[in-house]
Amino acid sequence: MAGLPERLTRTAATSLLAGAVGGVALLAGELLAAKARRYAKPTMGLALRTSMGPQNAPPLRLVLLGDSAAVGVGVEWLSDTVGGQLARLLADGSPDTGQRHVLLSSVGVAGSRSTDLATQVARSLLGDRPDVAVVLIGSYDAASGRSPEDAAGHLGQAVRRLRSAGVQVVVGTCPDLGASRSLAPPLRQIAGLVGRRLAKAQAKAVTEAGGVVVDLAGETGAVFRADSGTLCYDGFHPSADGYRVWAHALYPAVVKAAMTGV
């Protein structure tokens, strides 16, 4: 993930007037500071495949696709990832939904962009068809310099393929990059603006493709900005608490999708 702040810096610098020497110099300094930071990496032993809930409860196959958020970069235990926490919420259920035997897996890859989702969709459809797919993507798209509409188009294609295979799809749009403490102002504010533009394009593409949108930045950004404990030691990836905030934001849409597929 060390390359993401550098890419964000380049994207931000391109967005500014080339003649704004002071602004470019400031961003260059922030680039050096961002590159010097130590960032969390995927945990090699973290095999995101497990089951939760009573064996005799109705089964629910849940798969995660996307970038580092889908594999839990920033935490060491599967139960702390957004997928693990979603699976626990679904397994425990409520009087209205009942308990479920959740079969959780992830085909996400840290550093992925929306152009990488085609391969992930193919992998997710191998074997038994998932009931619900949760897609978490956007940070690297925002840093790539590509147009939000282009990135969103690839996301829409992935959602459409999953829906045509009979999978319910919930997409958590680009998180609030302006909440990152690994980026100094004004880069942090610029990253936030770029992320919001992407999230808006993502929401449109996902809705048109038949998926359900959860605006992660809109629903959880204020929490991440207010509480540094929602980020892990690198100030960029979520901590267990941060993934819990995301899981609770995603849960209403995911449980509704699970009930729809019954």
C-alpha distance (Angstrom), angle and dihedral (degrees) to the residues before:
residue distance angle dihedral
M1 . . .
A2 3.78 . .
G3 3.79 90.1 .
L4 3.79 95.4 58.5
P5 3.83 99.1 74.8
E6 3.81 88.3 46.4
R7 3.80 90.7 52.5
L8 3.79 91.0 45.9
T9 3.77 88.9 52.7
R10 3.80 92.1 51.8
T11 3.80 91.2 47.3
A12 3.79 91.4 48.7
A13 3.79 92.8 47.4
T14 3.80 90.4 51.7
S15 3.78 89.2 52.0
L16 3.79 91.7 57.2
L17 3.79 125.7 75.3
A18 3.79 109.8 -87.3
G19 3.78 89.7 -133.2
A20 3.79 93.8 59.4
V21 3.79 91.6 98.5
G22 3.77 95.1 170.9
G23 3.79 92.6 51.7
V24 3.79 93.3 47.5
A25 3.80 91.1 47.7
L26 3.78 90.2 51.8
L27 3.78 92.0 49.9
A28 3.80 90.1 47.8
G29 3.79 89.1 55.5
E30 3.78 90.4 49.5
L31 3.79 89.2 50.6
L32 3.79 90.7 57.5
A33 3.79 90.9 48.4
A34 3.81 92.2 47.9
K35 3.81 92.5 49.3
A36 3.81 90.9 51.6
R37 3.80 92.9 57.5
R38 3.79 122.3 99.0
Y39 3.79 111.1 -122.6
A40 3.77 130.2 -160.7
K41 3.79 116.8 -103.4
P42 3.80 132.2 -157.3
T43 3.78 111.9 -77.6
M44 3.79 105.8 -117.8
G45 3.81 92.7 -149.6
L46 3.78 93.6 50.6
A47 3.81 103.5 106.1
L48 3.77 102.7 -179.9
R49 3.78 97.1 -150.0
T50 3.78 122.0 104.2
S51 3.78 144.9 118.7
M52 3.78 130.2 -118.7
G53 3.78 134.8 -173.3
P54 3.81 135.7 37.5
Q55 3.79 114.8 -31.6
N56 3.81 90.7 -133.6
A57 3.82 94.5 51.9
P58 3.82 120.0 101.1
P59 3.82 109.1 -79.6
L60 3.79 122.7 -115.4
R61 3.79 121.6 -171.0
L62 3.80 109.9 -150.8
V63 3.81 122.2 -176.3
L64 3.80 129.4 -176.6
L65 3.78 123.8 -149.4
G66 3.79 130.2 -177.8
D67 3.78 141.2 55.9
S68 3.81 134.6 -36.6
A69 3.81 90.4 -42.9
A70 3.81 89.8 64.1
V71 3.80 93.1 55.1
G72 3.79 99.1 38.1
V73 3.80 103.2 -113.5
G74 3.79 106.4 -173.8
V75 3.82 97.9 41.9
E76 3.80 133.0 71.8
W77 3.79 103.4 -150.5
L78 3.79 126.9 68.3
S79 3.80 89.9 -137.7
D80 3.83 89.2 61.7
T81 3.81 95.7 54.6
V82 3.78 120.0 97.6
G83 3.81 88.5 -111.7
G84 3.78 93.1 50.7
Q85 3.78 92.5 48.3
L86 3.80 92.5 46.7
A87 3.80 90.3 49.2
R88 3.81 90.9 52.0
L89 3.81 92.2 50.3
L90 3.81 90.9 49.4
A91 3.80 93.0 45.1
D92 3.81 93.5 50.7
G93 3.80 91.3 45.2
S94 3.78 125.0 171.5
P95 3.82 137.4 -102.6
D96 3.81 87.4 -86.9
T97 3.80 98.7 47.1
G98 3.80 103.7 26.2
Q99 3.79 125.1 -148.7
R100 3.79 123.1 -52.7
H101 3.79 135.0 -159.8
V102 3.80 97.8 -127.9
L103 3.81 119.2 -156.0
L104 3.79 103.9 -161.6
S105 3.79 127.4 -165.9
S106 3.79 138.2 155.2
V107 3.79 132.1 -150.1
G108 3.80 93.0 177.9
V109 3.79 121.5 127.3
A110 3.79 124.7 -155.0
G111 3.78 111.6 -112.0
S112 3.80 94.6 25.2
R113 3.77 123.8 150.2
S114 3.79 127.4 -160.3
T115 3.82 90.6 -92.4
D116 3.83 86.7 65.5
L117 3.79 93.9 57.6
A118 3.81 94.0 84.9
T119 3.81 90.5 69.1
Q120 3.78 92.0 43.5
V121 3.80 91.9 51.5
A122 3.81 90.2 52.9
R123 3.81 90.6 50.5
S124 3.80 93.0 47.0
L125 3.81 91.6 55.1
L126 3.81 95.1 53.2
G127 3.78 112.1 110.4
D128 3.78 119.5 -9.8
R129 3.79 112.8 16.7
P130 3.83 114.8 -112.0
D131 3.79 117.7 -119.4
V132 3.81 94.7 -149.0
A133 3.80 131.1 18.4
V134 3.79 121.3 -162.4
V135 3.81 114.5 -160.7
L136 3.81 120.3 -161.3
I137 3.80 112.2 -178.9
G138 3.78 140.5 133.4
S139 3.80 115.1 85.5
Y140 3.79 95.4 92.6
D141 3.80 91.6 39.2
A142 3.80 88.6 56.8
A143 3.79 90.2 50.9
S144 3.79 96.1 45.9
G145 3.78 97.8 77.0
R146 3.80 91.8 -128.2
S147 3.78 119.0 132.1
P148 3.81 115.2 -87.5
E149 3.80 89.4 -126.6
D150 3.81 92.1 56.0
A151 3.80 92.9 50.3
A152 3.78 91.1 44.2
G153 3.80 90.0 51.2
H154 3.80 91.5 59.9
L155 3.79 90.0 47.5
G156 3.79 90.3 50.9
Q157 3.80 90.8 52.1
A158 3.81 90.6 52.4
V159 3.79 91.7 49.8
R160 3.79 91.3 48.2
R161 3.82 91.8 52.5
L162 3.79 92.1 50.2
R163 3.80 92.4 47.5
S164 3.81 91.8 49.0
A165 3.82 87.2 55.2
G166 3.80 90.2 55.3
V167 3.81 97.0 -103.0
Q168 3.80 121.1 139.9
V169 3.82 108.9 -131.2
V170 3.80 131.0 -153.2
V171 3.80 118.2 -177.5
G172 3.78 124.5 -161.7
T173 3.79 103.0 -154.4
C174 3.82 124.7 -139.0
P175 3.81 109.6 -50.0
D176 3.79 123.8 -125.8
L177 3.80 102.6 -75.0
G178 3.79 87.8 -178.5
A179 3.80 88.4 71.6
S180 3.81 92.5 64.5
R181 3.79 113.2 116.9
S182 3.79 91.5 -165.0
L183 3.81 88.8 72.8
A184 3.79 120.9 67.8
P185 3.81 124.5 -144.7
P186 2.97 131.1 -59.4
L187 3.81 90.2 25.2
R188 3.79 89.5 53.4
Q189 3.80 92.5 56.2
I190 3.81 92.5 45.0
A191 3.81 90.7 50.2
G192 3.79 88.9 51.2
L193 3.80 91.5 53.4
V194 3.81 92.6 47.6
G195 3.80 90.3 49.3
R196 3.79 93.4 50.2
R197 3.82 91.6 51.0
L198 3.79 89.4 52.3
A199 3.82 93.5 46.7
K200 3.80 90.6 53.9
A201 3.81 91.8 52.0
Q202 3.80 90.9 45.0
A203 3.79 92.5 52.6
K204 3.80 91.8 53.7
A205 3.81 94.0 47.7
V206 3.81 94.6 46.0
T207 3.80 93.7 48.5
E208 3.80 91.5 49.7
A209 3.82 89.8 50.1
G210 3.80 92.8 53.5
G211 3.79 99.6 -102.7
V212 3.79 130.9 127.1
V213 3.80 119.9 -112.8
V214 3.80 127.8 -142.2
D215 3.81 112.2 -172.1
L216 3.80 99.4 -142.0
A217 3.80 94.0 -179.9
G218 3.79 93.0 48.7
E219 3.79 95.8 44.1
T220 3.79 101.4 38.0
G221 3.81 108.2 15.8
A222 3.80 94.1 94.1
V223 3.81 90.8 54.0
F224 3.81 92.5 51.0
R225 3.80 91.3 47.5
A226 3.80 92.8 50.1
D227 3.81 100.2 42.2
S228 3.80 120.5 48.9
G229 3.81 88.2 -169.2
T230 3.80 89.4 75.7
L231 3.82 88.0 72.5
C232 3.79 127.3 66.0
Y233 3.80 123.9 -122.6
D234 3.82 93.6 -72.3
G235 3.80 93.4 61.4
F236 3.80 91.0 -128.7
H237 3.81 113.0 67.6
P238 3.81 119.7 60.2
S239 3.78 121.3 -99.7
A240 3.81 122.5 -137.9
D241 3.81 87.4 -84.4
G242 3.80 90.9 50.2
Y243 3.79 92.7 50.6
R244 3.81 88.1 48.5
V245 3.80 89.9 55.6
W246 3.80 89.6 51.5
A247 3.80 92.8 45.8
H248 3.80 92.1 53.9
A249 3.81 90.5 47.7
L250 3.80 91.2 51.3
Y251 3.81 97.1 40.3
P252 3.84 100.4 82.3
A253 3.80 91.8 53.6
V254 3.81 93.0 42.1
V255 3.79 95.2 49.6
K256 3.80 90.1 47.1
A257 3.81 89.4 51.0
A258 3.80 89.8 49.1
M259 3.80 91.3 52.2
T260 3.82 90.8 46.5
G261 3.77 90.5 56.3
V262 3.82 94.0 51.9
